[in-house]
């Protein structure tokens, strides 16, 4: 079975974080400059939340003046769903669909290893299917002549 550790291997291990006391405007700038849809909120080396474009858009809807007057702490999800490197990819997909989560942090105990996105899951599943398809085609092509199926 495909594990989260394999998804992270395909994705890479770039981490994008922000302090909860930064302004929402700084959060928007960081997400835009980094071209990411989520930032893990870290305080004193610990994960304390997750902020995604969903929270940012909700904030901007309610505060069209911008994001200088509020902090990331005021908009972040302070209890994001997390998974471990050993979590099965099918379980991640189930969690994402059940909780309408596009991003899930990957934790090894207290250590942040990365963030899995819905896109990362789709890409990994497609790559895995391509590999399996290639292996099956090679197996069929190399089938010994004269043997019959049992």
C-alpha positions as a Markdown table, in Angstrom:
| # | Residue | x | y | z |
|---|---|---|---|---|
| 1 | Unk | 0.0 | 0.0 | 0.0 |
| 2 | Unk | 1.0 | 3.5 | -0.7 |
| 3 | Unk | 2.1 | 5.5 | 2.4 |
| 4 | Unk | 2.4 | 9.2 | 3.2 |
| 5 | Unk | 6.2 | 8.9 | 3.3 |
| 6 | Unk | 6.1 | 8.0 | -0.4 |
| 7 | Unk | 3.9 | 10.9 | -1.2 |
| 8 | Unk | 6.4 | 13.2 | 0.6 |
| 9 | Unk | 9.2 | 11.6 | -1.4 |
| 10 | Unk | 7.5 | 12.4 | -4.7 |
| 11 | Unk | 6.5 | 15.9 | -3.6 |
| 12 | Unk | 9.7 | 17.0 | -1.9 |
| 13 | Unk | 10.1 | 18.3 | 1.6 |
| 14 | Unk | 9.9 | 22.1 | 1.3 |
| 15 | Unk | 8.2 | 23.6 | 4.4 |
| 16 | Unk | 6.3 | 26.9 | 4.4 |
| 17 | Unk | 5.6 | 28.3 | 7.8 |
| 18 | Unk | 4.5 | 31.4 | 9.6 |
| 19 | Unk | 4.4 | 32.7 | 13.1 |
| 20 | Unk | 0.9 | 33.2 | 14.6 |
| 21 | Unk | 1.6 | 36.8 | 15.5 |
| 22 | Unk | 2.3 | 37.9 | 12.0 |
| 23 | Unk | -0.4 | 40.0 | 10.3 |
| 24 | Unk | -2.8 | 38.5 | 7.9 |
| 25 | Unk | -1.3 | 40.8 | 5.2 |
| 26 | Unk | 2.2 | 39.2 | 5.8 |
| 27 | Unk | 0.5 | 35.8 | 5.5 |
| 28 | Unk | -1.0 | 36.8 | 2.2 |
| 29 | Unk | 2.3 | 38.1 | 0.9 |
| 30 | Unk | 4.1 | 35.0 | 2.0 |
| 31 | Unk | 1.6 | 32.6 | 0.4 |
| 32 | Unk | 1.7 | 34.7 | -2.8 |
| 33 | Unk | 5.5 | 34.9 | -3.0 |
| 34 | Unk | 5.9 | 31.2 | -2.2 |
| 35 | Unk | 3.0 | 30.2 | -4.6 |
| 36 | Unk | 1.4 | 28.0 | -1.9 |
| 37 | Unk | -2.1 | 27.5 | -0.7 |
| 38 | Unk | -1.2 | 26.8 | 2.9 |
| 39 | Unk | 1.2 | 27.8 | 5.7 |
| 40 | Unk | 1.9 | 25.8 | 8.8 |
| 41 | Unk | 1.7 | 28.1 | 11.8 |
| 42 | Unk | 4.7 | 27.5 | 14.1 |
| 43 | Unk | 5.4 | 29.0 | 17.5 |
| 44 | Unk | 8.5 | 28.2 | 19.6 |
| 45 | Unk | 9.2 | 25.2 | 17.2 |
| 46 | Unk | 5.8 | 23.7 | 17.7 |
| 47 | Unk | 2.9 | 23.4 | 15.2 |
| 48 | Unk | 0.0 | 25.4 | 16.5 |
| 49 | Unk | -2.2 | 25.6 | 13.5 |
| 50 | Unk | -2.7 | 25.8 | 9.7 |
| 51 | Unk | -3.8 | 28.7 | 7.6 |
| 52 | Unk | -5.0 | 28.1 | 4.0 |
| 53 | Unk | -6.3 | 30.3 | 1.3 |
| 54 | Unk | -9.8 | 29.3 | 2.5 |
| 55 | Unk | -9.3 | 31.1 | 5.8 |
| 56 | Unk | -7.6 | 34.1 | 4.0 |
| 57 | Unk | -10.5 | 34.5 | 1.6 |
| 58 | Unk | -13.1 | 34.2 | 4.5 |
| 59 | Unk | -11.1 | 36.9 | 6.3 |
| 60 | Unk | -11.0 | 39.2 | 3.3 |
| 61 | Unk | -14.7 | 38.8 | 2.7 |
| 62 | Unk | -15.3 | 40.0 | 6.2 |
| 63 | Unk | -12.5 | 42.7 | 6.2 |
| 64 | Unk | -12.3 | 44.1 | 2.7 |
| 65 | Unk | -9.9 | 46.8 | 4.0 |
| 66 | Unk | -7.0 | 44.2 | 4.1 |
| 67 | Unk | -5.1 | 42.2 | 6.6 |
| 68 | Unk | -3.0 | 44.6 | 8.7 |
| 69 | Unk | -5.3 | 44.8 | 11.7 |
| 70 | Unk | -5.5 | 41.1 | 12.5 |
| 71 | Unk | -3.0 | 38.3 | 13.1 |
| 72 | Unk | -2.7 | 34.9 | 11.7 |
| 73 | Unk | -3.7 | 33.5 | 15.1 |
| 74 | Unk | -7.1 | 35.1 | 14.6 |
| 75 | Unk | -7.9 | 33.2 | 11.4 |
| 76 | Unk | -5.9 | 30.0 | 11.6 |
| 77 | Unk | -7.3 | 26.5 | 12.1 |
| 78 | Unk | -5.8 | 25.7 | 15.6 |
| 79 | Unk | -6.7 | 22.0 | 15.4 |
| 80 | Unk | -5.8 | 20.8 | 11.9 |
| 81 | Unk | -6.1 | 17.2 | 11.0 |
| 82 | Unk | -2.6 | 15.6 | 10.8 |
| 83 | Unk | -1.2 | 12.3 | 9.6 |
| 84 | Unk | 2.0 | 10.4 | 10.1 |
| 85 | Unk | 4.5 | 9.1 | 7.5 |
| 86 | Unk | 3.1 | 5.6 | 7.9 |
| 87 | Unk | -0.5 | 6.6 | 7.2 |
| 88 | Unk | -2.0 | 4.8 | 4.2 |
| 89 | Unk | -2.7 | 7.1 | 1.2 |
| 90 | Unk | -6.3 | 5.8 | 1.0 |
| 91 | Unk | -6.8 | 7.0 | 4.6 |
| 92 | Unk | -5.5 | 10.4 | 3.7 |
| 93 | Unk | -7.9 | 10.6 | 0.8 |
| 94 | Unk | -10.8 | 9.6 | 3.1 |
| 95 | Unk | -9.8 | 12.2 | 5.7 |
| 96 | Unk | -9.5 | 14.9 | 3.0 |
| 97 | Unk | -12.9 | 14.1 | 1.6 |
| 98 | Unk | -14.6 | 13.7 | 5.0 |
| 99 | Unk | -13.2 | 16.9 | 6.4 |
| 100 | Unk | -13.2 | 18.9 | 3.2 |
| 101 | Unk | -9.4 | 19.4 | 3.8 |
| 102 | Unk | -7.2 | 20.4 | 0.9 |
| 103 | Unk | -4.0 | 20.4 | 3.0 |
| 104 | Unk | -2.9 | 18.0 | 5.8 |
| 105 | Unk | 0.3 | 18.4 | 7.8 |
| 106 | Unk | 2.5 | 15.3 | 8.2 |
| 107 | Unk | 3.9 | 14.9 | 11.7 |
| 108 | Unk | 6.4 | 12.4 | 13.1 |
| 109 | Unk | 5.6 | 12.9 | 16.8 |
| 110 | Unk | 6.2 | 16.6 | 17.4 |
| 111 | Unk | 8.2 | 17.1 | 14.2 |
| 112 | Unk | 6.7 | 18.6 | 11.1 |
| 113 | Unk | 7.8 | 16.7 | 8.0 |
| 114 | Unk | 5.7 | 18.4 | 5.4 |
| 115 | Unk | 2.2 | 19.1 | 4.2 |
| 116 | Unk | 0.2 | 16.9 | 1.8 |
| 117 | Unk | -2.2 | 18.6 | -0.5 |
| 118 | Unk | -5.1 | 17.2 | -2.5 |
| 119 | Unk | -3.0 | 17.9 | -5.6 |
| 120 | Unk | 0.0 | 15.9 | -4.2 |
| 121 | Unk | -2.3 | 13.0 | -3.5 |
| 122 | Unk | -3.7 | 13.0 | -7.0 |
| 123 | Unk | -0.2 | 13.3 | -8.6 |
| 124 | Unk | 1.2 | 10.5 | -6.5 |
| 125 | Unk | -1.8 | 8.2 | -7.3 |
| 126 | Unk | -1.4 | 8.9 | -11.0 |
| 127 | Unk | 2.4 | 8.2 | -10.9 |
| 128 | Unk | 1.8 | 5.0 | -8.9 |
| 129 | Unk | -0.8 | 3.9 | -11.5 |
| 130 | Unk | 1.6 | 4.6 | -14.4 |
| 131 | Unk | 4.3 | 2.6 | -12.7 |
| 132 | Unk | 2.0 | -0.4 | -12.1 |
| 133 | Unk | 0.7 | -0.1 | -15.7 |
| 134 | Unk | 4.3 | -0.2 | -17.0 |
| 135 | Unk | 5.1 | -3.2 | -14.8 |
| 136 | Unk | 2.0 | -5.1 | -16.0 |
| 137 | Unk | 2.7 | -4.4 | -19.6 |
| 138 | Unk | 6.3 | -5.6 | -19.2 |
| 139 | Unk | 5.1 | -8.8 | -17.4 |
| 140 | Unk | 2.6 | -9.5 | -20.2 |
| 141 | Unk | 5.1 | -8.8 | -23.0 |
| 142 | Unk | 7.6 | -11.2 | -21.4 |
| 143 | Unk | 5.1 | -14.0 | -20.9 |
| 144 | Unk | 6.8 | -17.3 | -21.9 |
| 145 | Unk | 5.6 | -18.6 | -25.3 |
| 146 | Unk | 3.6 | -21.8 | -25.3 |
| 147 | Unk | 2.3 | -21.5 | -21.7 |
| 148 | Unk | -1.4 | -21.4 | -21.1 |
| 149 | Unk | -3.3 | -19.5 | -18.5 |
| 150 | Unk | -4.3 | -21.6 | -15.5 |
